[in-house]
Amino acid sequence: MRVAFYAPLKPPSHPVPSGDRRLARLLLQALRSKGHDVRVVSTFRSFEGKADRAKQAEIRRRGGAEAKHLLRTTLQRWRPDLWFTYHLYQKAPDWLGPPIAKTLGIPYLVAEAAYAPRRSKGRWDQGLAAVAAALRRADTALMLNPNDEECVAPLLRKRAGAIHAVHDFLVTGKDFVPWIRRAPTRPAAVEPLLPFLETAPYRRAFRQRERYRRAVARRFRIPATSPWLLAVGMMRAGDKLASYRLLARALVGLADRRWRLLVVGDGSARDAVERSFAPLRRRVHFLGTLGEADLIPLYAASDLYLWPAINEAVGMSILEAQAAGLPVVAGNVGAIGVIVAPGVSGQLVPVGRMQPFRRAVAALLAQPKLRQEMAKGAIAGTTLFHDIDLAAQHLDSVLAGAVARMKKRR
């Protein structure tokens, strides 16, 4: 199947690493693993984050021109069977997919769509209207964040034929309550999709934990005898900085415990992040930005992953940590509640609450045997529910169903 892939917020080739770019690349990998001819047909970015209405109008104009250009050039030579847009919301709407899918008469699918009228009306109303129009046209919306369903589902067309391939996994335990709760009322066009990655490299790293710990200790000059706490996140203003600040406040209250904090990330707010940790500076190691080849051993070598996750949607670094056998303490928001199994692979706390976060960290620092058990639970959970092969099978079924429905309508 020929699949036109588009990511309006950030194309997969973008130079700045992020969870969004990571998921875009994983979606491409999953789709291609099933033999689909998937092409990123445009790198046009529709993001506008400052509520500049004139700039939004200009982006809309340029988006329309880009859609017409693609129809005259790329899509004349290579006609897709389906259009797939990843991550659209009011600040990054899809100005390309809906008109192109309509012109070509092909199914239009979206993954990780968000619609938040109460937060954006009047500031990004053009983008908000575009998201609503795109969802009304969509054959299927693949939902990675269960919190988005409430506002997205009413905009989707009513139809039969949902795959809901993830259902067999979701009913196995209380950890998947956000999706189970919506199951009786979920429209067929909504497809829950668990966050996923290629878990095998992380399992292999866990089996070499001691070797990697020695190597990391030598490379970054970190004492190997203290428990290693790990945090991974871009350093930018807003929610990421707020998460770092909450983490710093929590750890200041645990200064009497033995630990070292390893921080991976960089960005425009790095100075502000470092100032937040100033009272703990001798115990905090800023490692900068690391690639996947360095991150995987670091996950496996650490003892506890910490991330407050303020306004986090998916939490890919949390999933990576779990895949490498690293227990997690995180804020319970977005899809994190279906990644971390409380008491089994880590602990979830009310998002934005410093005291519960601190207590959860203190409890796991005091229980190394429990952390060892949670490491096993984390690996088992990611292997069973979050491996890329499972996601690829699910996506393959969803795409086949969308194309079959389009053929029936012709």
C-alpha positions in Angstrom: 0.0 0.0 0.0 1.3 3.5 -0.8 1.0 5.8 2.2 1.5 9.5 2.1 2.9 10.5 5.6 2.8 14.0 7.0 3.7 15.6 10.4 2.6 19.2 10.5 4.2 20.0 13.9 7.7 18.6 13.2 8.8 16.4 10.3 10.7 13.2 11.1 13.8 14.7 9.6 13.8 17.7 12.0 17.3 18.2 13.6 16.0 18.8 17.1 15.3 15.5 19.0 12.0 15.2 20.9 9.3 12.7 21.8 7.2 13.9 18.9 10.0 13.3 16.3 10.7 9.9 17.9 7.1 8.8 17.5 6.9 10.0 13.9 10.0 7.9 13.1 8.6 4.9 14.9 5.3 5.2 13.0 7.2 5.2 9.7 9.3 2.2 10.9 6.1 0.3 11.9 4.3 0.9 8.7 7.3 0.1 6.5 7.9 -3.2 8.4 4.6 -4.4 7.0 5.8 -3.7 3.4 4.0 -0.4 2.9 5.6 2.2 0.6 5.5 5.1 3.1 6.8 8.5 2.0 7.1 11.7 3.8 5.5 13.8 1.1 6.1 17.2 2.7 8.2 18.9 5.4 5.9 21.9 5.6 5.5 23.1 9.2 2.2 24.6 10.3 3.2 25.4 13.9 2.5 28.9 15.3 2.9 29.2 19.0 2.6 32.9 19.8 -1.1 33.5 18.9 -0.1 35.7 16.0 -3.2 35.7 13.8 -1.5 37.3 10.9 1.2 34.6 10.9 -1.5 31.9 11.2 -3.2 33.3 8.1 0.0 33.3 6.2 0.7 29.7 7.2 -2.8 28.8 6.1 -2.1 30.4 2.7 1.2 28.7 2.3 -0.3 25.4 3.3 -2.9 25.7 0.6 -0.2 26.5 -2.0 1.8 23.5 -0.8 -1.2 21.2 -1.2 -1.7 22.4 -4.8 2.0 22.0 -5.5 2.0 18.4 -4.3 -1.0 17.5 -6.4 0.7 18.9 -9.5 4.1 17.3 -8.9 4.9 14.5 -6.3 1.4 13.1 -6.2 1.1 13.1 -9.9 4.1 10.8 -10.2 3.3 8.7 -7.1 -0.4 8.4 -6.3 -1.0 7.2 -2.6 -3.7 4.8 -1.6 -4.1 6.6 1.8 -3.0 9.8 3.6 -1.7 9.6 7.2 -1.2 12.7 9.3 0.7 12.5 12.6 0.0 15.0 15.4 -2.3 17.8 14.6 -3.7 20.3 17.0 -4.8 23.9 17.0 -1.2 25.3 17.0 -0.2 22.9 14.2 -3.2 22.1 12.0 -3.2 20.0 8.8 -3.7 22.3 5.8 -2.5 19.6 3.4 -4.2 16.2 4.1 -7.9 17.0 3.9 -7.9 18.8 0.5 -5.5 16.3 -1.0 -7.4 13.3 0.3 -10.6 14.8 -1.1 -9.1 15.5 -4.5 -7.5 12.1 -4.8 -10.5 10.2 -3.3 -8.4 8.4 -0.8 -8.9 7.7 3.0 -7.6 10.3 5.4 -6.2 9.0 8.7 -4.8 10.9 11.7 -2.8 9.8 14.7 -2.5 11.8 18.0 -5.1 14.4 17.2 -6.0 16.9 19.9 -9.0 19.3 20.0 -9.1 21.8 22.9 -11.7 24.5 22.2 -11.8 25.9 25.8 -8.1 26.6 25.9 -7.7 28.0 22.4 -10.8 29.7 21.2 -10.0 33.2 19.9 -6.2 32.7 20.0 -5.8 29.9 17.5 -9.4 29.8 16.2 -8.2 29.3 12.5 -6.2 26.2 13.5 -8.9 25.0 15.8 -11.5 25.1 13.0 -9.0 23.3 10.7 -8.6 20.5 13.2 -12.3 20.1 13.6 -12.8 20.0 9.8 -9.9 17.4 9.4 -11.4 15.2 12.1 -14.9 15.3 10.5 -13.3 14.1 7.3 -11.1 11.4 8.9 -11.8 7.8 8.4 -9.9 6.9 11.6 -8.3 8.7 14.5 -5.5 6.7 16.2 -5.4 7.9 19.8 -2.1 7.6 21.8 -3.3 9.9 24.6 -6.6 8.8 26.2 -7.2 12.3 27.5 -7.8 13.5 23.9 -10.7 11.2 23.2 -13.4 13.2 25.1 -13.1 16.2 22.7 -12.0 14.4 19.5 -14.6 11.6 19.4 -17.7 13.8 18.9 -16.2 15.2 15.7 -15.6 11.9 14.1 -17.9 10.4 11.6 -20.1 7.6 12.7 -19.3 4.3 11.0 -18.9 0.6 11.6 -15.7 -1.4 11.3 -13.4 -0.6 14.2 -10.4 -2.8 14.7 -9.7 -1.9 18.3 -7.0 -4.6 18.2 -5.6 -3.3 21.4 -8.7 -4.3 23.4 -7.5 -7.8 24.3 -4.5 -6.2 26.1 -6.4 -3.4 27.8 -8.9 -5.7 29.6 -6.1 -7.5 31.4 -5.7 -5.1 34.3 -6.6 -1.9 36.1 -3.6 -0.1 34.6 -5.5 0.5 31.4 -8.6 2.1 33.1 -8.5 5.3 31.0 -9.2 3.3 27.8 -11.5 0.7 29.4 -13.7 3.4 30.8 -14.4 4.8 27.4 -14.9 1.4 25.6 -18.7 1.3 25.7 -19.1 4.7 24.2 -16.1 4.9 21.9 -17.1 5.5 18.3 -15.8 3.1 15.7 -13.6 5.8 14.1 -11.5 6.0 17.3 -8.7 3.5 17.5 -6.7 3.4 20.7 -3.0 2.9 20.0 -0.6 2.2 22.8 2.7 4.1 22.7 5.3 1.7 21.3 9.0 1.3 20.4 11.4 -1.5 19.4 11.9 -3.1 22.8 14.6 -5.7 22.0 17.6 -3.3 22.2 16.5 -2.1 25.6 16.1 -5.7 26.9 19.6 -6.5 25.7 21.0 -3.5 27.5 19.4 -4.5 30.8 21.1 -7.9 30.6 24.4 -5.9 30.5 23.5 -3.5 33.2 26.6 -3.9 35.4 29.0 -3.4 32.4 27.2 -0.3 31.3 27.1 1.1 34.8 30.9 0.8 35.0 31.3 2.4 31.6 28.9 5.3 32.4 30.6 5.9 35.8 34.0 6.2 34.0 32.8 8.4 31.2 31.0 10.9 33.3 32.9 10.5 36.5 29.9 9.5 38.6 30.3 7.5 41.8 28.8 4.1 41.1 28.0 3.3 44.7 25.1 5.8 45.1 21.7 5.1 43.5 21.4 6.9 40.2 18.3 8.9 39.5 17.7 9.7 35.8 15.7 12.4 34.1 15.5 12.9 30.3 13.8 16.0 28.8 14.3 18.9 26.5 15.2 22.1 28.3 12.7 24.7 27.1 10.4 27.2 28.7 6.9 26.2 29.7 5.9 22.7 30.8 9.4 21.1 30.4 11.0 23.8 32.6 8.1 23.4 35.1 8.8 19.7 35.3 12.5 20.3 36.0 11.7 22.8 38.7 9.3 20.5 40.4 11.9 17.7 40.3 14.5 20.0 41.8 12.2 21.1 44.7 11.4 17.4 45.4 15.0 16.4 45.6 16.0 19.3 47.8 13.8 17.7 50.4 15.8 14.4 50.0 19.2 15.9 50.4 19.8 13.6 53.5 19.6 10.5 51.3 22.3 8.9 49.1 21.7 9.5 45.4 23.0 11.1 42.3 20.9 12.7 39.6 21.8 12.3 35.9 20.1 14.8 33.6 20.0 14.3 29.8 18.8 17.2 27.7 19.6 20.7 26.5 17.9 23.7 25.1 17.1 27.4 25.4 16.1 27.0 29.1 19.3 25.2 30.2 20.5 28.1 32.4 17.1 28.2 34.2 17.2 24.5 34.7 20.7 24.6 36.2 19.7 27.4 38.5 16.8 25.3 39.8 19.3 22.6 40.8 21.9 25.0 42.3 21.3 23.9 45.9 22.1 20.3 44.7 24.8 21.1 42.2 27.4 18.7 43.5 25.0 15.8 43.2 23.5 16.6 39.8 25.3 15.6 36.6 24.2 17.4 33.4 25.1 15.1 30.5 23.8 17.2 27.6 22.0 15.7 24.7 22.7 12.0 24.0 21.8 9.9 21.1 19.9 6.6 21.3 23.1 4.6 21.3 24.2 6.4 24.5 20.8 6.7 26.1 19.9 3.0 26.0 22.9 1.9 28.2 22.2 4.9 30.5 18.7 3.8 31.1 19.9 0.2 31.8 22.6 1.5 34.2 20.4 3.7 36.3 18.3 2.9 39.4 15.2 5.1 39.1 13.7 7.3 36.4 12.1 10.5 37.6 9.8 12.8 35.6 7.0 15.1 36.8 5.5 15.1 33.3 3.6 18.3 33.6 1.1 18.5 30.6 3.0 15.5 29.0 1.0 13.8 26.2 2.7 10.5 25.7 6.0 10.3 27.6 8.3 8.4 25.2 11.3 8.7 27.5 9.3 7.0 30.2 8.5 4.2 27.9 12.1 3.9 27.0 13.1 3.8 30.6 10.6 1.0 31.3 11.8 -1.0 28.3 15.3 -1.0 29.8 14.1 -2.2 33.2 14.1 1.1 34.9 11.4 1.8 37.6 9.6 5.1 37.1 8.2 7.8 39.3 6.0 10.1 37.1 3.0 12.4 37.1 -0.1 10.6 36.1 -1.1 12.4 32.9 -1.7 11.6 29.2 -0.6 8.1 28.1 1.7 7.7 31.1 -1.0 5.9 32.9 -0.9 3.1 30.3 2.9 2.9 30.3 3.6 2.7 34.1 1.8 0.0 36.1 1.6 1.4 39.7 3.2 -0.9 42.2 4.4 -3.2 39.4 6.8 -1.2 37.3 6.9 2.2 39.1 4.7 4.7 40.8 2.3 7.4 39.5 1.5 10.5 41.5 -0.9 13.4 40.9 0.6 15.6 38.2 2.1 18.9 39.4 2.1 17.8 43.1 5.6 18.0 44.6 5.0 16.4 48.0 3.5 13.1 46.6 6.3 13.0 44.1 8.9 13.4 46.8 7.3 10.7 48.9 7.2 8.3 46.0 10.9 8.9 45.3 11.8 8.5 49.0 9.9 5.2 49.2 11.6 3.6 46.2 15.1 4.9 47.2 14.6 3.0 50.5 13.6 -0.3 48.8 16.2 -1.6 46.4 14.7 -5.1 46.3 11.3 -3.6 45.3 13.1 -1.6 42.5 14.6 -4.9 41.3 11.1 -6.5 41.1 9.8 -3.4 39.4 12.6 -3.7 36.8 11.2 -7.1 35.8 7.7 -5.8 35.7 8.7 -2.9 33.5 10.4 -5.1 31.0 7.5 -7.6 30.9 5.0 -4.8 30.4 6.7 -3.1 27.6 7.4 -6.4 25.8 3.8 -7.5 26.1 2.0 -4.3 25.3 4.3 -1.7 23.7 6.5 -3.5 21.2 6.7 -2.2 17.7 5.6 -5.5 16.1 2.3 -5.3 17.9 1.8 -1.7 16.8 2.7 -2.6 13.3 0.0 -5.4 13.2 -2.6 -3.0 14.5 -1.7 -0.2 12.1 -1.7 -2.6 9.2 -5.3 -3.7 10.1 -6.5 -0.2 10.5 -5.1 0.9 7.1 -6.6 -2.1 5.3 -10.0 -1.4 6.8 -9.8 2.3 5.7 -9.0 1.4 2.1 -11.7 -1.3 2.0 -14.3 1.2 3.2 -13.3 3.7 0.6 -13.6 1.1 -2.2 -17.1 0.3 -1.0 -18.1 4.0 -1.2 -16.9 4.4 -4.8 
